[in-house]
Amino acid sequence: MNRSIPVEVDESEPYPSQLLKPIPEYSPEEESEPPAPNIRNMAPNSLSAPTMLHNSSGDFSQAHSTLKLANHQRPVSRQVTCLRTQVLEDSEDSFCRRHPGLGKA
């Protein structure tokens, strides 16, 4: 009775627990002074860059000071939050399509 059963594994979607991990490139020392506009440093923040480009330099420093958190975590933009939610929903929908009997109780 030693039969091997082929199993299809979809590794293109991350597990939900991997989506909730904090952003690793952040260090608390960066928070003490506002970041200078630098094209090389914009890649990790490319999702929030279009909204910041419209602000004047005074608005940017004021916005940066209001976004500081007491526990030294990087504030998550609304776009990142929406993207995480969409990925979680898409993963759940994909799982339910692959396993139609499990989702209904």
C-alpha positions in Angstrom: 0.0 0.0 0.0 2.9 2.3 -0.5 1.5 4.5 -3.2 2.7 8.0 -3.9 -0.1 10.5 -4.5 0.8 13.5 -6.6 0.1 16.7 -4.9 -0.1 20.1 -6.6 1.6 22.8 -4.6 1.1 26.4 -5.6 4.2 28.3 -4.3 3.4 31.5 -6.2 1.3 32.8 -3.3 2.9 33.6 0.1 1.4 32.2 3.3 -0.7 34.8 5.1 1.7 34.7 8.1 4.5 35.9 5.7 2.4 38.9 4.7 2.1 40.3 8.2 5.9 40.4 9.0 7.3 44.0 9.6 9.3 45.6 6.9 12.9 44.5 7.5 14.8 47.5 6.0 13.7 49.9 8.7 15.9 50.8 11.6 14.8 53.1 14.6 17.8 55.4 14.0 16.3 56.5 10.7 13.3 58.0 12.5 15.3 60.7 14.4 15.7 62.9 11.3 13.5 63.3 8.2 14.8 61.5 5.2 16.3 63.7 2.5 14.8 63.3 -1.0 17.1 60.8 -2.7 16.2 58.9 -5.9 18.2 55.9 -4.8 16.3 55.6 -1.5 12.8 55.9 -3.1 12.5 52.3 -4.2 11.3 50.8 -0.9 8.8 53.7 -0.5 7.7 53.8 -4.1 4.0 53.1 -3.1 3.8 56.3 -1.0 6.1 58.4 -3.2 3.4 59.9 -5.5 1.5 61.3 -2.6 4.6 62.9 -1.0 5.8 64.6 -4.2 2.8 66.9 -4.2 3.6 68.3 -0.7 5.9 71.3 -0.2 9.0 70.8 1.9 7.3 72.3 5.0 4.3 70.1 4.6 6.6 67.0 4.4 8.4 67.8 7.6 5.1 68.4 9.4 3.6 65.2 8.0 6.7 63.2 9.0 6.6 64.5 12.6 2.9 63.5 12.9 3.6 60.0 11.6 6.1 59.1 14.3 5.0 56.2 16.5 5.8 55.6 20.2 7.0 52.0 19.6 9.4 53.0 16.8 7.6 51.1 14.0 7.4 52.4 10.5 3.9 53.7 9.8 2.2 51.7 7.1 0.6 53.6 4.3 -3.0 53.1 3.3 -1.9 51.7 -0.1 0.3 49.0 1.6 -2.6 48.1 3.9 -5.0 47.8 1.0 -2.5 45.7 -0.9 -2.0 43.3 2.0 -5.7 43.0 2.4 -6.2 42.3 -1.3 -3.4 39.6 -1.3 -4.9 37.9 1.7 -8.4 37.9 0.1 -7.0 36.7 -3.2 -5.1 33.9 -1.4 -8.3 32.9 0.4 -10.3 32.9 -2.8 -7.6 30.9 -4.6 -7.7 28.3 -1.7 -11.5 28.1 -1.8 -11.4 27.5 -5.6 -8.9 24.7 -5.2 -10.8 23.2 -2.2 -14.5 23.9 -2.8 -15.8 21.6 -0.1 -13.7 22.9 2.8 -15.0 26.5 2.8 -18.6 25.7 3.5 -19.5 24.6 7.0 
